[in-house]
């Protein structure tokens, strides 16, 4: 039999180390997880509850928001509603990844649960055809870094008062690195300009609500801009 044509031979994306993909996330998740675990214990909770929150909730900014709310004794319904509002942006993350999410029920639902900002950024840079196992591994390792940081911070918080000044900048630095990687992967700076212009406009209009307004403007631009570009090409 003649050898198969190169065009007919199935191609697979090159194998990428899950650890190498998650190292940039670890640089932000471990120190920030430590801050969360430390603050959670300092608020009066036990160390294992901090770890349980990172395993079962895993909501990043919403977990930090939980600390003062729990300290004030607010009802769980109020905390759940506040968490929902903070994480509404994840709805749009999930919608944009529907075609990439695996069909297996357990893997699909875990990726939906573990879809943080940073995991979303990593998953969207993976080549087409990436295996379900690799996608789940990326999300699982990323959550593992956060849980590890939480455990370390909680254990430190039970022993001594340790200043953690400056570690809150780690997340901002992580977002900057991920944004650069997104730009390099997509070869299109339009999303960056939309985000910058949206925040500048929001800061000028309502500085106290600048982030929320900027997110809304960016979402609106993401919905309308492709249609406008298509109409221009069709004209």
matplotlib code that plots the C-alpha trace (Angstrom):
import matplotlib.pyplot as plt

x = [0.0, 1.3, 2.2, -0.6, -0.6, 0.7, -2.5, -4.5, -2.4, -4.1, -2.2, -2.2, -1.2, 2.3, 2.4, 2.7, 3.8, 0.9, 3.5, 5.0, 1.6, 0.7, 3.9, 2.9, -0.4, 1.5, 3.5, 0.2, -1.9, 0.5, 1.3, -2.3, -3.6, -1.3, -2.8, -6.3, -5.5, -3.7, -6.6, -9.2, -7.5, -6.9, -10.7, -11.3, -11.9, -10.0, -7.2, -9.1, -12.1, -9.8, -8.6, -12.1, -13.2, -10.4, -11.3, -15.1, -15.6, -12.4, -13.5, -10.4, -11.6, -14.9, -13.0, -11.3, -14.7, -15.9, -13.5, -15.0, -18.5, -17.9, -16.2, -19.4, -21.6, -23.6, -26.0, -24.9, -27.6, -26.0, -22.5, -23.8, -25.5, -22.4, -20.3, -22.7, -22.5, -18.7, -18.4, -21.0, -18.2, -17.6, -20.9, -19.3, -16.1, -18.1, -20.1, -16.9, -15.5, -18.6, -17.0, -13.8, -15.3, -15.2, -18.3, -17.6, -20.0, -17.5, -14.7, -17.1, -18.6, -15.2, -13.9, -17.0, -16.4, -12.6, -12.9, -11.1, -9.7, -6.2, -7.4, -9.5, -6.5, -4.4, -7.2, -7.8, -4.2, -4.1, -4.0, -7.1, -7.5, -6.0, -7.0, -9.6, -7.1, -4.7, -7.4, -8.6, -5.0, -4.4, -7.4, -6.7, -3.0, -4.0, -6.5, -3.8, -1.5, -4.3, -5.1, -1.4, -1.1, -4.2, -2.8, 0.5, -1.1, -3.6, -0.8, 1.3, -1.8, -2.3, 1.3, 2.2, 1.4, 3.3, 3.3, 2.3, 2.6, 3.0, 1.8, -1.5, 0.3, 1.1, -2.4, -2.0, 1.4, -0.1, -2.9, -0.4, 1.6, -1.5, -2.7, 0.6, 0.4, -3.1, -1.9, 1.0, -1.3, -4.0, -1.8, -4.6, -4.3, -8.0, -9.2, -6.4, -7.4, -11.0, -10.2, -8.0, -10.4, -13.4, -11.6, -10.4, -14.0, -15.4, -12.8, -13.8, -17.5, -17.7, -14.4, -15.9, -17.5, -14.9, -14.1, -17.7, -18.5, -15.3, -16.3, -19.8, -18.4, -15.9, -18.7, -20.8, -17.9, -17.3, -21.0, -21.3, -17.8, -17.7, -21.2, -20.0, -16.9, -18.9, -21.3, -18.4, -16.9, -20.3, -20.8]
y = [0.0, 3.5, 5.6, 7.9, 11.4, 13.9, 15.8, 12.7, 11.9, 13.2, 15.8, 16.4, 19.5, 19.2, 18.0, 20.9, 20.3, 21.1, 22.2, 24.7, 26.1, 26.5, 28.0, 31.6, 31.0, 29.5, 32.7, 34.5, 31.8, 30.6, 34.0, 35.2, 31.9, 32.4, 35.9, 34.4, 31.6, 34.0, 36.5, 33.8, 32.4, 35.9, 36.5, 33.7, 30.7, 27.4, 26.5, 23.6, 25.8, 28.0, 25.0, 23.7, 27.1, 26.9, 23.3, 23.8, 27.4, 28.4, 31.9, 34.0, 37.6, 36.3, 34.3, 37.5, 39.2, 36.3, 37.1, 40.4, 39.1, 36.0, 38.1, 40.3, 37.2, 37.9, 35.2, 32.7, 33.9, 37.4, 35.9, 33.7, 36.6, 38.8, 35.9, 35.5, 39.2, 39.2, 36.1, 37.0, 37.5, 33.8, 33.3, 34.9, 32.9, 29.7, 30.8, 31.5, 28.1, 25.9, 24.5, 23.6, 22.1, 18.2, 16.2, 13.9, 15.0, 14.9, 16.7, 19.3, 20.2, 20.4, 22.8, 24.9, 24.9, 25.6, 28.3, 31.2, 34.2, 32.7, 29.2, 30.7, 32.6, 29.5, 27.3, 29.8, 29.7, 25.9, 24.7, 23.2, 19.5, 19.6, 16.5, 16.5, 15.1, 18.0, 20.6, 19.1, 18.7, 22.5, 23.4, 20.9, 21.9, 25.6, 24.9, 22.9, 25.9, 28.0, 25.3, 24.9, 28.7, 28.7, 25.8, 27.6, 30.9, 29.3, 27.4, 30.6, 32.5, 30.0, 30.5, 34.2, 37.6, 37.9, 41.0, 40.2, 43.7, 43.8, 40.3, 41.7, 43.0, 39.4, 39.1, 42.3, 41.2, 37.8, 39.4, 41.5, 38.4, 36.6, 39.6, 39.7, 36.0, 36.4, 39.2, 37.1, 34.1, 36.0, 38.5, 41.1, 44.1, 45.1, 43.5, 45.3, 48.7, 48.0, 47.2, 50.3, 52.7, 51.2, 51.7, 55.2, 56.2, 54.5, 56.2, 59.6, 59.0, 57.2, 56.5, 54.6, 52.1, 52.2, 48.5, 47.4, 49.9, 49.0, 45.3, 46.1, 48.3, 45.6, 42.9, 45.3, 45.9, 42.2, 41.6, 44.5, 44.9, 41.6, 42.4, 45.8, 44.5, 41.8, 44.5, 46.6, 43.6, 42.8, 46.4]
z = [0.0, -0.8, 2.2, 3.4, 2.2, 4.8, 4.5, 5.6, 8.6, 11.8, 13.6, 17.3, 19.2, 20.7, 24.3, 26.8, 30.4, 32.7, 35.3, 32.9, 32.2, 35.8, 37.1, 36.3, 38.1, 41.1, 41.4, 42.2, 43.8, 46.4, 48.0, 47.7, 49.0, 52.0, 52.6, 52.5, 54.9, 57.2, 57.3, 57.6, 60.7, 62.1, 61.8, 64.3, 62.2, 62.4, 59.9, 58.4, 57.5, 55.5, 53.5, 53.1, 51.7, 49.1, 48.1, 48.0, 47.1, 45.2, 44.3, 44.7, 45.3, 46.7, 49.4, 50.5, 50.7, 52.9, 55.7, 57.0, 56.3, 58.4, 61.1, 61.3, 61.5, 58.4, 57.2, 54.6, 52.2, 52.1, 51.6, 48.8, 47.0, 47.3, 45.9, 43.0, 42.1, 42.3, 40.0, 37.4, 34.9, 34.9, 33.0, 30.0, 30.5, 30.4, 27.3, 25.4, 26.3, 25.5, 22.4, 24.2, 27.3, 27.4, 27.0, 30.0, 32.7, 35.6, 33.7, 32.3, 35.6, 37.4, 34.7, 35.2, 38.9, 38.6, 35.9, 37.6, 35.7, 35.5, 34.5, 31.8, 30.5, 30.4, 28.8, 26.0, 25.0, 24.6, 21.0, 19.4, 20.1, 23.6, 25.5, 28.2, 30.6, 30.0, 30.4, 33.7, 34.9, 34.3, 36.4, 39.1, 39.5, 39.5, 42.3, 44.1, 44.2, 45.8, 48.4, 49.2, 49.7, 51.9, 54.0, 54.5, 55.4, 57.8, 59.6, 59.9, 61.2, 64.0, 65.2, 65.0, 63.7, 60.4, 58.2, 54.7, 53.2, 49.4, 48.6, 47.4, 44.3, 43.2, 41.6, 39.7, 38.4, 37.4, 35.5, 33.6, 32.6, 31.5, 29.4, 27.6, 26.9, 25.6, 23.3, 22.0, 21.4, 19.6, 17.7, 18.2, 20.5, 20.1, 23.5, 25.3, 23.8, 24.6, 28.2, 28.6, 27.0, 29.0, 32.3, 31.4, 30.5, 33.7, 35.8, 34.3, 34.8, 38.2, 39.9, 42.8, 40.4, 37.7, 37.7, 37.5, 34.7, 32.8, 32.9, 31.6, 28.8, 27.8, 27.7, 25.6, 23.2, 22.9, 21.9, 19.5, 18.0, 16.0, 14.5, 13.5, 11.9, 10.0, 8.7, 7.4, 5.6, 4.0, 2.9]

ax = plt.figure().add_subplot(projection="3d")
ax.plot(x, y, z, "-o")
ax.set_aspect("equal")
plt.show()
